[in-house]
């Protein structure tokens, strides 16, 4: 096994452990849904990752997504307290 295969194997094991922990800790929680603004921010960040080859477009989309996420955090901050 070469070094890149070892990295891939370790990454898969770590992701499986994280998924197991999330599954075990989320069984007694009520579900919270994403707000429309958070969903839009998530979409922009994913689009930025997909268009990462073209640096200006990819980083601009990620920046818009982060900005929308921050706006959503500030809007929902007062609702939870």
VENFENGI-V259881 format. One line per field, one symbol per residue. ss: DSSP state (H for helix, E for strand, - for the rest). phi: phi as a letter, one per 20 degrees, with the letter a starting at -180 (. if undefined). psi: psi as a letter, one per 30 degrees, with the letter a starting at -180 (. if undefined). A space follows every 10 residues. Layout:
BEGIN
ss: ???
phi: ???
psi: ???
END
This chain:
BEGIN
ss: --HHHHHHHH HHHHHHHHHH HHHHH----- -----HHHHH HHHHHHHHHH ----HHHHHH HHHHHHHHHH HHHHHHHHHH -
phi: .effffffff ffffffffff ffffeefdde fdeffgffff ffffffffff effegfffff ffffffffff fffffefffe d
psi: kleeeeeeee eeeeeeeeee eeeefgfgkl kklkleeeee eeeeeeeeee gfejeeeeee eeeeeeeeee eeeeefefff .
END
